Amino acid sequence: MATRREAIDELEAAYQRFRAKIADLPDDAYAETWLGSWNLSQVLAHMAGWFHEMTGAFERVARGERPTPEGVDYSNADPWNAKFAATASPGRAALDVWDLRYKKYREAAEALDESFYGENEGRPKIGNRLLTGAGIHHFAEHEPQLDAWLASRRS
């Protein structure tokens, strides 16, 4: 399992790769529906919402608390995803929010002590799990969908 530096480097590479594909899109492209009923602004808001939630999780772990606040359940992602998508900023403003939330997420990951990264008895430690779900794997999940949409825009 990756060290903190390796995990954050993997996260950053995925972020940069994803962002490069959308950085030069015109403002009106953000309103095009391409992922089910979602447009780019909503996809970015969805991802930014998880970055925000997991930023708090990193901060709680750093304070010696459990990552999820008492009474909060992330196991059913659909209501969370809908809530996040509903907060989408229009056009390129969505990219600004996404960038800011990513930056805070990454900073929280970097601030978490190295001892929370790696593995314990063959299982990833909490730092790796928090970077993987909302970050590394999230980019991997949506990048092929993004690529397909971008290819359809060129044809």
ChimeraX commands (.cxc) that place a marker at each C-alpha (Angstrom):
marker #1 position 0.00,0.00,0.00 radius 0.5
marker #1 position 1.20,3.47,-0.83 radius 0.5
marker #1 position 2.93,5.85,1.52 radius 0.5
marker #1 position 1.36,9.27,2.03 radius 0.5
marker #1 position 3.62,10.81,-0.62 radius 0.5
marker #1 position 2.94,8.04,-3.15 radius 0.5
marker #1 position -0.82,8.20,-2.58 radius 0.5
marker #1 position -0.93,11.99,-2.85 radius 0.5
marker #1 position 1.24,11.90,-5.97 radius 0.5
marker #1 position -1.18,9.39,-7.52 radius 0.5
marker #1 position -4.12,11.60,-6.55 radius 0.5
marker #1 position -2.47,14.70,-8.00 radius 0.5
marker #1 position -1.63,12.95,-11.28 radius 0.5
marker #1 position -5.27,11.84,-11.64 radius 0.5
marker #1 position -6.51,15.35,-10.85 radius 0.5
marker #1 position -4.15,17.00,-13.34 radius 0.5
marker #1 position -5.05,14.49,-16.07 radius 0.5
marker #1 position -8.80,15.01,-15.51 radius 0.5
marker #1 position -8.53,18.79,-15.23 radius 0.5
marker #1 position -6.43,19.14,-18.39 radius 0.5
marker #1 position -9.27,17.59,-20.38 radius 0.5
marker #1 position -11.81,20.22,-19.27 radius 0.5
marker #1 position -9.65,23.29,-18.64 radius 0.5
marker #1 position -10.18,24.84,-22.06 radius 0.5
marker #1 position -13.86,24.02,-22.52 radius 0.5
marker #1 position -16.12,26.99,-23.19 radius 0.5
marker #1 position -18.58,28.07,-20.53 radius 0.5
marker #1 position -21.59,26.65,-22.39 radius 0.5
marker #1 position -20.06,23.13,-22.46 radius 0.5
marker #1 position -20.63,22.89,-18.71 radius 0.5
marker #1 position -24.39,22.80,-19.31 radius 0.5
marker #1 position -24.29,19.86,-21.76 radius 0.5
marker #1 position -25.86,16.72,-20.32 radius 0.5
marker #1 position -23.64,13.66,-20.76 radius 0.5
marker #1 position -23.60,11.52,-17.61 radius 0.5
marker #1 position -27.16,10.27,-17.21 radius 0.5
marker #1 position -29.05,13.46,-16.42 radius 0.5
marker #1 position -25.94,15.33,-15.26 radius 0.5
marker #1 position -23.93,17.98,-17.05 radius 0.5
marker #1 position -20.28,18.85,-16.40 radius 0.5
marker #1 position -21.15,21.40,-13.72 radius 0.5
marker #1 position -23.10,18.74,-11.83 radius 0.5
marker #1 position -20.37,16.11,-12.21 radius 0.5
marker #1 position -17.83,18.56,-10.81 radius 0.5
marker #1 position -20.19,19.53,-7.96 radius 0.5
marker #1 position -20.66,15.84,-7.17 radius 0.5
marker #1 position -16.91,15.28,-6.99 radius 0.5
marker #1 position -16.37,18.53,-5.08 radius 0.5
marker #1 position -19.01,17.48,-2.57 radius 0.5
marker #1 position -17.12,14.27,-1.81 radius 0.5
marker #1 position -13.83,16.19,-1.61 radius 0.5
marker #1 position -15.47,18.45,0.97 radius 0.5
marker #1 position -16.89,15.57,3.00 radius 0.5
marker #1 position -13.58,13.72,3.02 radius 0.5
marker #1 position -11.66,16.88,3.93 radius 0.5
marker #1 position -13.68,16.85,7.12 radius 0.5
marker #1 position -12.94,13.14,7.54 radius 0.5
marker #1 position -9.18,13.79,7.32 radius 0.5
marker #1 position -9.49,16.58,9.87 radius 0.5
marker #1 position -11.48,14.40,12.27 radius 0.5
marker #1 position -8.97,11.54,12.00 radius 0.5
marker #1 position -6.13,13.99,12.68 radius 0.5
marker #1 position -7.94,14.99,15.90 radius 0.5
marker #1 position -8.27,11.35,16.96 radius 0.5
marker #1 position -11.93,11.08,16.04 radius 0.5
marker #1 position -13.67,8.63,13.74 radius 0.5
marker #1 position -13.75,9.83,10.11 radius 0.5
marker #1 position -17.55,9.95,9.85 radius 0.5
marker #1 position -19.45,12.31,12.13 radius 0.5
marker #1 position -21.84,10.74,14.60 radius 0.5
marker #1 position -25.19,10.03,12.95 radius 0.5
marker #1 position -23.89,10.41,9.38 radius 0.5
marker #1 position -24.07,7.48,6.96 radius 0.5
marker #1 position -22.22,7.54,3.64 radius 0.5
marker #1 position -23.15,3.96,2.72 radius 0.5
marker #1 position -26.00,5.05,0.44 radius 0.5
marker #1 position -24.24,7.45,-1.90 radius 0.5
marker #1 position -27.23,8.28,-4.12 radius 0.5
marker #1 position -28.83,10.90,-1.84 radius 0.5
marker #1 position -25.43,12.45,-1.22 radius 0.5
marker #1 position -24.67,12.54,-4.95 radius 0.5
marker #1 position -28.04,14.17,-5.70 radius 0.5
marker #1 position -27.48,16.74,-2.95 radius 0.5
marker #1 position -24.02,17.59,-4.27 radius 0.5
marker #1 position -25.16,17.81,-7.91 radius 0.5
marker #1 position -27.96,20.16,-6.88 radius 0.5
marker #1 position -25.37,22.66,-5.62 radius 0.5
marker #1 position -23.65,22.96,-9.01 radius 0.5
marker #1 position -22.41,26.39,-9.99 radius 0.5
marker #1 position -23.11,27.33,-13.59 radius 0.5
marker #1 position -20.44,27.21,-16.25 radius 0.5
marker #1 position -16.77,27.57,-15.48 radius 0.5
marker #1 position -17.58,28.68,-11.94 radius 0.5
marker #1 position -18.11,24.95,-11.31 radius 0.5
marker #1 position -14.45,24.38,-12.14 radius 0.5
marker #1 position -13.40,27.05,-9.65 radius 0.5
marker #1 position -15.39,25.40,-6.85 radius 0.5
marker #1 position -14.06,21.97,-7.84 radius 0.5
marker #1 position -10.45,23.25,-7.82 radius 0.5
marker #1 position -10.87,24.87,-4.40 radius 0.5
marker #1 position -12.47,21.80,-2.82 radius 0.5
marker #1 position -9.78,19.57,-4.33 radius 0.5
marker #1 position -7.05,21.85,-2.95 radius 0.5
marker #1 position -8.50,21.66,0.56 radius 0.5
marker #1 position -8.94,17.89,0.27 radius 0.5
marker #1 position -5.34,17.45,-0.80 radius 0.5
marker #1 position -4.07,19.78,1.95 radius 0.5
marker #1 position -6.00,17.81,4.57 radius 0.5
marker #1 position -4.48,14.58,3.23 radius 0.5
marker #1 position -1.00,16.10,3.36 radius 0.5
marker #1 position -1.56,17.29,6.93 radius 0.5
marker #1 position -2.53,13.83,8.17 radius 0.5
marker #1 position 0.39,12.10,9.85 radius 0.5
marker #1 position 2.29,9.51,7.81 radius 0.5
marker #1 position 1.34,6.84,10.37 radius 0.5
marker #1 position -2.21,6.87,8.94 radius 0.5
marker #1 position -0.95,5.71,5.52 radius 0.5
marker #1 position 0.19,2.31,4.34 radius 0.5
marker #1 position -1.46,-0.88,5.47 radius 0.5
marker #1 position -2.23,-2.76,8.62 radius 0.5
marker #1 position -2.69,-6.54,8.47 radius 0.5
marker #1 position -3.14,-6.37,4.71 radius 0.5
marker #1 position -5.79,-3.65,4.85 radius 0.5
marker #1 position -5.22,-0.05,3.70 radius 0.5
marker #1 position -5.01,2.43,6.54 radius 0.5
marker #1 position -7.51,5.27,6.81 radius 0.5
marker #1 position -5.41,7.87,4.96 radius 0.5
marker #1 position -5.19,5.64,1.91 radius 0.5
marker #1 position -8.89,4.77,2.09 radius 0.5
marker #1 position -9.90,8.43,2.24 radius 0.5
marker #1 position -7.69,9.27,-0.74 radius 0.5
marker #1 position -8.84,6.31,-2.76 radius 0.5
marker #1 position -12.63,6.49,-2.53 radius 0.5
marker #1 position -13.33,10.18,-3.05 radius 0.5
marker #1 position -10.18,10.87,-5.02 radius 0.5
marker #1 position -8.10,8.36,-6.95 radius 0.5
marker #1 position -10.89,5.92,-7.76 radius 0.5
marker #1 position -13.38,8.71,-8.30 radius 0.5
marker #1 position -11.22,10.15,-11.06 radius 0.5
marker #1 position -10.79,6.65,-12.52 radius 0.5
marker #1 position -14.56,6.13,-12.44 radius 0.5
marker #1 position -15.47,9.35,-14.24 radius 0.5
marker #1 position -12.52,9.79,-16.61 radius 0.5
marker #1 position -13.67,7.20,-19.20 radius 0.5
marker #1 position -17.14,8.78,-19.14 radius 0.5
marker #1 position -15.58,12.20,-19.61 radius 0.5
marker #1 position -13.44,10.88,-22.48 radius 0.5
marker #1 position -16.51,9.45,-24.21 radius 0.5
marker #1 position -18.38,12.74,-23.89 radius 0.5
marker #1 position -15.44,14.77,-25.15 radius 0.5
marker #1 position -15.03,12.41,-28.11 radius 0.5
marker #1 position -18.74,12.82,-28.95 radius 0.5
marker #1 position -18.33,16.61,-28.94 radius 0.5
marker #1 position -15.57,16.36,-31.55 radius 0.5
marker #1 position -17.56,14.20,-33.95 radius 0.5
marker link #1:1,2 radius 0.2
marker link #1:2,3 radius 0.2
marker link #1:3,4 radius 0.2
marker link #1:4,5 radius 0.2
marker link #1:5,6 radius 0.2
marker link #1:6,7 radius 0.2
marker link #1:7,8 radius 0.2
marker link #1:8,9 radius 0.2
marker link #1:9,10 radius 0.2
marker link #1:10,11 radius 0.2
marker link #1:11,12 radius 0.2
marker link #1:12,13 radius 0.2
marker link #1:13,14 radius 0.2
marker link #1:14,15 radius 0.2
marker link #1:15,16 radius 0.2
marker link #1:16,17 radius 0.2
marker link #1:17,18 radius 0.2
marker link #1:18,19 radius 0.2
marker link #1:19,20 radius 0.2
marker link #1:20,21 radius 0.2
marker link #1:21,22 radius 0.2
marker link #1:22,23 radius 0.2
marker link #1:23,24 radius 0.2
marker link #1:24,25 radius 0.2
marker link #1:25,26 radius 0.2
marker link #1:26,27 radius 0.2
marker link #1:27,28 radius 0.2
marker link #1:28,29 radius 0.2
marker link #1:29,30 radius 0.2
marker link #1:30,31 radius 0.2
marker link #1:31,32 radius 0.2
marker link #1:32,33 radius 0.2
marker link #1:33,34 radius 0.2
marker link #1:34,35 radius 0.2
marker link #1:35,36 radius 0.2
marker link #1:36,37 radius 0.2
marker link #1:37,38 radius 0.2
marker link #1:38,39 radius 0.2
marker link #1:39,40 radius 0.2
marker link #1:40,41 radius 0.2
marker link #1:41,42 radius 0.2
marker link #1:42,43 radius 0.2
marker link #1:43,44 radius 0.2
marker link #1:44,45 radius 0.2
marker link #1:45,46 radius 0.2
marker link #1:46,47 radius 0.2
marker link #1:47,48 radius 0.2
marker link #1:48,49 radius 0.2
marker link #1:49,50 radius 0.2
marker link #1:50,51 radius 0.2
marker link #1:51,52 radius 0.2
marker link #1:52,53 radius 0.2
marker link #1:53,54 radius 0.2
marker link #1:54,55 radius 0.2
marker link #1:55,56 radius 0.2
marker link #1:56,57 radius 0.2
marker link #1:57,58 radius 0.2
marker link #1:58,59 radius 0.2
marker link #1:59,60 radius 0.2
marker link #1:60,61 radius 0.2
marker link #1:61,62 radius 0.2
marker link #1:62,63 radius 0.2
marker link #1:63,64 radius 0.2
marker link #1:64,65 radius 0.2
marker link #1:65,66 radius 0.2
marker link #1:66,67 radius 0.2
marker link #1:67,68 radius 0.2
marker link #1:68,69 radius 0.2
marker link #1:69,70 radius 0.2
marker link #1:70,71 radius 0.2
marker link #1:71,72 radius 0.2
marker link #1:72,73 radius 0.2
marker link #1:73,74 radius 0.2
marker link #1:74,75 radius 0.2
marker link #1:75,76 radius 0.2
marker link #1:76,77 radius 0.2
marker link #1:77,78 radius 0.2
marker link #1:78,79 radius 0.2
marker link #1:79,80 radius 0.2
marker link #1:80,81 radius 0.2
marker link #1:81,82 radius 0.2
marker link #1:82,83 radius 0.2
marker link #1:83,84 radius 0.2
marker link #1:84,85 radius 0.2
marker link #1:85,86 radius 0.2
marker link #1:86,87 radius 0.2
marker link #1:87,88 radius 0.2
marker link #1:88,89 radius 0.2
marker link #1:89,90 radius 0.2
marker link #1:90,91 radius 0.2
marker link #1:91,92 radius 0.2
marker link #1:92,93 radius 0.2
marker link #1:93,94 radius 0.2
marker link #1:94,95 radius 0.2
marker link #1:95,96 radius 0.2
marker link #1:96,97 radius 0.2
marker link #1:97,98 radius 0.2
marker link #1:98,99 radius 0.2
marker link #1:99,100 radius 0.2
marker link #1:100,101 radius 0.2
marker link #1:101,102 radius 0.2
marker link #1:102,103 radius 0.2
marker link #1:103,104 radius 0.2
marker link #1:104,105 radius 0.2
marker link #1:105,106 radius 0.2
marker link #1:106,107 radius 0.2
marker link #1:107,108 radius 0.2
marker link #1:108,109 radius 0.2
marker link #1:109,110 radius 0.2
marker link #1:110,111 radius 0.2
marker link #1:111,112 radius 0.2
marker link #1:112,113 radius 0.2
marker link #1:113,114 radius 0.2
marker link #1:114,115 radius 0.2
marker link #1:115,116 radius 0.2
marker link #1:116,117 radius 0.2
marker link #1:117,118 radius 0.2
marker link #1:118,119 radius 0.2
marker link #1:119,120 radius 0.2
marker link #1:120,121 radius 0.2
marker link #1:121,122 radius 0.2
marker link #1:122,123 radius 0.2
marker link #1:123,124 radius 0.2
marker link #1:124,125 radius 0.2
marker link #1:125,126 radius 0.2
marker link #1:126,127 radius 0.2
marker link #1:127,128 radius 0.2
marker link #1:128,129 radius 0.2
marker link #1:129,130 radius 0.2
marker link #1:130,131 radius 0.2
marker link #1:131,132 radius 0.2
marker link #1:132,133 radius 0.2
marker link #1:133,134 radius 0.2
marker link #1:134,135 radius 0.2
marker link #1:135,136 radius 0.2
marker link #1:136,137 radius 0.2
marker link #1:137,138 radius 0.2
marker link #1:138,139 radius 0.2
marker link #1:139,140 radius 0.2
marker link #1:140,141 radius 0.2
marker link #1:141,142 radius 0.2
marker link #1:142,143 radius 0.2
marker link #1:143,144 radius 0.2
marker link #1:144,145 radius 0.2
marker link #1:145,146 radius 0.2
marker link #1:146,147 radius 0.2
marker link #1:147,148 radius 0.2
marker link #1:148,149 radius 0.2
marker link #1:149,150 radius 0.2
marker link #1:150,151 radius 0.2
marker link #1:151,152 radius 0.2
marker link #1:152,153 radius 0.2
marker link #1:153,154 radius 0.2
marker link #1:154,155 radius 0.2
view
